[in-house]
C-alpha cells in the first residue's frame, strides 16, 4: 500500500504519512553538552559531542559518547515471562473482545496464568498465578499477543488489534493503601539510586493506571524531566504529563554520571526494580507500561525495547543511538522513532538502523520512508504498513538537528513542539 501524508500546515492525499511545516536551525540548544559520560569511547557514532544545553539543564560536561557494549541479562523482569496470550482466570470466552464472568481474575489463577488462545488475539498475560484454561480478551483488545507475564504463566493466543478496549491486568498494588508519594525518592538497586515519581491527583487504588518511564539526555537530570526545564509544565515528562490529565503514573530516574551507560546491566536492573516497587504499591495496568527518552535517554528506551519486550507495551526514541546496549532485540515491540535529518551528534542513519530492527521484528513491510530536506521547515511521519496487529512502527523525520522539541519552521520549544502529540497519540492507541 502506498504511504499517506498527514500534515500540520499541508496535506497530501493518496499516501500513509504526516507532513508538516517543520523546523530548521535557530533552535534552542539540545540537551547535554558533550557525549555520554563514562569511558570507553563511542558506540557506532564516531564520538560526536553534543553542544549546548537543553532548557533547564544548564549544559553538561564534554566528552565522547560512551557505548557500553550491551546490557546484562541477569535478573530480568519478564525473563521467565509467559509467551503470548496469558489468561485471566479460567473458563472465559474470547469472542467479541470480552472476557465472560467465568474468566474473572482469581478464578483459577491470579490475573491469568496459562491461558488459551483468543479470537483475534490474547492480551499480554498475567504476572504470576497458576490459572488454567480461560481465554484472553477477544479481538480488538488493547494488549498485544506475544506478551507475557513478568514471572510465569503461558499462553499461545494471537496478537490483538492495535486499538480497542482489552481487559486491564491489575498489579499487586491494586486495592492497597499506597506508601509511595509523589516526589523524589531513593531505591536500592545494586547501589542507592534516585528517582522522581508523579502519582495522579485523586489517585484511586481500585483503578489500574498507565505507567510511563521518561529518561533524561546526557548531562540531564531527573529534575529536568520532571520540571520541563524552561518550557515548564508543558514539557514535563517530554510533554506527556500535561496531556495525560491524571490518567498516568510517571517516573523519571537519575542516570549514573548523568547518563545511561547501562554498564553490567545496571540501568536495566534499576528499571526492573522500579517496576517491581511501583506495581507492588500502586494500581498499575501491567499491559500499559511505556518508555520515552531523548538522546542517551532514547538509547535507554531502545535498550528496554530490546531486553524487556514483554514488559513494555511500546517505546518512543527521540534522536537515539545504540549507547545503552541491545540485549536480545529479537521480539516485537511497538516502536516510534523521531530524528532530525541534520543531527550531527547521533546521525539519523543510526536512528534508521534502530527503527529497522523493529520493522523486521514487528513483521512490517520494509520501505524507505520519505524525509524532509534540510531547510524545508517540515517534518514527515510515516506509519509502516503490514505490521503484526498490535505492533505498529512509526518514523518521524524532521528538518533540524539534535533536539527533542522541534517546532515546524524553526526552534526547539517544549510548549510548541509537535513531537509530544505524536508520542502521546502513539502510546494511547493501545488503551
Secondary structure as UniProt FT lines:
FT   STRAND          4..5
FT   TURN            13..14
FT   STRAND          16..21
FT   TURN            46..47
FT   TURN            55..57
FT   TURN            74..75
FT   TURN            77..80
FT   HELIX           95..97
FT   HELIX           101..103
FT   TURN            105..106
FT   TURN            110..111
FT   TURN            119..120
FT   TURN            139..140
FT   TURN            145..146
FT   TURN            172..175
FT   STRAND          183..188
FT   STRAND          192..198
FT   TURN            201..202
FT   TURN            205..206
FT   STRAND          209..215
FT   TURN            218..219
FT   HELIX           222..227
FT   HELIX           229..235
FT   TURN            236..239
FT   HELIX           240..244
FT   TURN            245..246
FT   STRAND          248..253
FT   HELIX           256..258
FT   HELIX           263..265
FT   HELIX           266..281
FT   STRAND          284..294
FT   HELIX           296..307
FT   TURN            309..311
FT   STRAND          314..318
FT   STRAND          334..340
FT   TURN            341..342
FT   HELIX           348..361
FT   TURN            362..363
FT   TURN            374..375
FT   STRAND          378..383
FT   TURN            389..390
FT   STRAND          393..398
FT   TURN            408..409
FT   TURN            414..416
FT   HELIX           419..428
FT   TURN            429..430
//
